[in-house]
């Protein structure tokens, strides 16, 4: 009986060692998968950040172009108004006076 107990104890020790090695191997594999997944997430985030920067640069360029166009049109309108005032100063003065009178009437509520 004692021999069987010793033999069973040996088998248990061997099973414990085998289980321990299997657990270490599984932990190592899980750690490797985790590192691989973490690296993939980093790569994906980096790609997303690069794409966001590129889109922001493109949007900024488009906004600058529109701003320049608006500023050019504003300058053209100012130049056109100045030319009109030089050509017809009385019409410009009368128009400004009439516009001021209408705005004043509206602001007072029609009194």
C-alpha positions in Angstrom: 0.0 0.0 0.0 2.8 2.4 0.9 4.3 1.7 -2.5 1.1 2.6 -4.2 0.9 5.8 -2.2 4.5 6.7 -3.2 3.7 6.0 -6.8 0.5 8.1 -6.6 2.5 10.9 -5.0 5.0 10.8 -7.8 2.3 10.9 -10.4 0.7 13.9 -8.6 4.1 15.7 -8.5 4.6 15.0 -12.2 1.0 16.1 -13.0 1.7 19.3 -10.9 4.9 20.0 -12.9 3.2 19.3 -16.2 0.3 21.5 -15.2 2.7 24.3 -14.1 4.5 24.1 -17.4 1.3 24.2 -19.4 0.1 27.2 -17.3 3.4 29.0 -18.0 3.1 28.3 -21.7 -0.5 29.5 -21.8 0.4 32.6 -19.9 3.3 33.3 -22.3 1.1 32.8 -25.3 -1.6 35.1 -23.8 1.1 37.7 -23.1 2.3 37.5 -26.6 -1.2 37.9 -28.0 -1.8 40.8 -25.7 1.5 42.5 -26.9 0.5 41.8 -30.5 -3.0 43.3 -30.0 -1.5 46.3 -28.2 0.9 46.9 -31.1 -2.0 46.6 -33.6 -4.1 49.1 -31.6 -1.1 51.5 -31.5 -0.7 51.2 -35.2 -4.4 51.8 -35.9 -4.4 54.9 -33.6 -1.3 56.2 -35.3 -2.9 55.7 -38.7 -6.0 57.4 -37.6 -4.0 60.4 -36.2 -2.1 60.7 -39.5 -5.4 60.7 -41.4 -6.9 63.3 -39.1 -3.9 65.6 -39.5 -4.1 65.2 -43.3 -7.8 66.0 -43.3 -7.3 69.0 -41.0 -4.5 70.3 -43.3 -6.8 69.9 -46.3 -9.7 71.6 -44.6 -7.4 74.5 -43.5 -6.2 75.0 -47.1 -9.8 75.1 -48.3 -10.8 77.5 -45.6 -7.8 79.8 -46.5 -8.8 79.7 -50.2 -12.4 80.7 -49.4 -11.2 83.4 -47.0 -9.0 84.8 -49.8 -11.9 84.7 -52.2 -14.2 86.5 -49.8 -11.6 89.2 -49.1 -11.0 89.7 -52.8 -14.7 90.1 -53.4 -14.9 92.6 -50.5 -12.1 94.7 -52.0 -13.8 94.6 -55.4 -17.1 95.9 -53.8 -15.3 98.6 -51.9 -13.4 99.7 -55.1 -16.7 99.6 -57.1 -18.5 101.7 -54.4 -15.6 104.2 -54.3 -15.7 104.5 -58.1 -19.4 105.0 -58.1 -19.1 107.7 -55.4 -16.4 109.5 -57.5 -18.6 109.3 -60.6 -21.9 110.4 -59.0 -21.3 112.1 -55.6 -24.8 113.6 -55.4 -26.5 110.2 -56.0 -24.2 108.6 -53.4 -25.0 111.3 -50.9 -28.7 111.1 -51.6 -28.7 107.3 -51.3 -26.8 107.4 -48.0 -29.2 110.1 -46.6 -32.3 108.1 -47.6 -30.9 104.9 -46.2 -30.1 106.7 -42.9 -33.5 108.2 -42.7 -35.2 104.8 -43.3 -33.1 103.1 -40.6 -33.8 105.9 -38.2 -37.6 105.6 -38.8 -37.4 101.8 -38.3 -35.4 102.2 -35.1 -37.9 104.6 -33.6 -40.8 102.3 -34.4 -42.4 104.5 -37.1 -43.1 107.5 -34.8 
